[in-house]
């Protein structure tokens, strides 16, 4: 199934999210004041457990908001 991941992260931490999705295309959009970045990736996931694993890994990034 194709799954869309969307994260909002402080601008200084965006590289950590980008590193998680090295092999996938990400779109990025900065907040009005440039303090935060919204990162979106659409990825084919084989199971719901794979989705959960991505969110668990992302939760280790300080300041990250998962949508």
C-alpha positions, -999 to 999 in steps of 0.1 A, spaced: 0 0 0 12 35 -7 15 54 25 20 92 30 43 102 59 41 139 69 63 154 96 68 189 109 102 194 124 124 223 136 145 236 106 177 225 124 166 189 127 153 184 91 184 165 81 176 137 105 142 131 88 158 134 53 183 107 64 154 84 73 141 86 37 174 87 17 161 64 -10 127 81 -14 116 115 -28 107 141 -2 89 173 -6 97 201 18 79 233 27 92 259 52 69 276 77 61 313 73 89 323 97 113 296 86 116 280 120 99 247 109 99 225 78 71 202 67 84 171 50 62 147 31 71 113 16 49 87 -2 63 53 2 51 18 -7 48 -2 26 42 -39 27 26 -40 61 12 -19 89 41 -29 110 65 -12 86 45 20 90 47 17 128 84 11 126 89 43 107 69 63 132 89 47 161 122 57 145 109 92 138 97 97 174 134 97 185 139 131 167 135 159 192 108 184 183 92 163 155 55 164 150 40 135 131 8 141 112 
